[in-house]
Amino acid sequence: MNLLAKTFKVIDGYKFGVILSALMLTVVASAAGQDEALKLDPAQTSVTFTLGDVLHTVRGTFQLKRGTLDLEPTSGKISGEVVVDAGSGNSGSGVRDRKMNKEILESSRYPEIVFRPDHIDGPVTARGKSSVRVHGVFNIHGIDHEMTVPAEVEMAPDHWAAAVHFTVPYTKWGMKNPSTLFLRVNDSVEINLTATGNVVRPAIAATER
């Protein structure tokens, strides 16, 4: 092989290496920004509430019905919904829970409590923990309320976890205060959501909703 041919071979090899490197970088960048579907597992999701009064604090739980979130990590855009069964409230007192369902939440008329997020403020790392704020619309008692809630998120390749805390000013939002002559309770309730689920492909999540 003459010198000219060897020179062209080296140049061609260099071009091939450059092209291959560029393709690999493109694939990596694409994968890093790929949309992720976060599916909530009802069995591993806890929704608790705390309501204070002058004598003691009432604590209870609600049950998650379903939830899937579609996240675009690079833009912070998020969609989907987290749906809680409004009639599943359990504070350990049948009388109190029946009053909550019938007079406060009116769960036979408004059977679901729903949060529909639309944007995350702050970066969500592909692996590890992130502290962010989630903006969206919270629907309770049939009315939408815009809100932003703090969230602690932990991501892994195939699963995720999140902890969210926020306050619901239920009387301000048009629901009755259950206070009586002998029992005075706060006009807002504290909500804690601890969720765990799988990271799945968006196409698969869409078929399972």
PyMOL commands that set and color helices and strands:
alter all, ss='L'
color gray80, all
select helices_A, chain A and resi 3-32+42-44+94-104+202-208
alter helices_A, ss='H'
color red, helices_A
select strands_A, chain A and resi 36-40+46-52+57-72+77-90+112-121+128-140+143-155+159-168+189-200
alter strands_A, ss='S'
color yellow, strands_A
deselect
rebuild
show_as cartoon
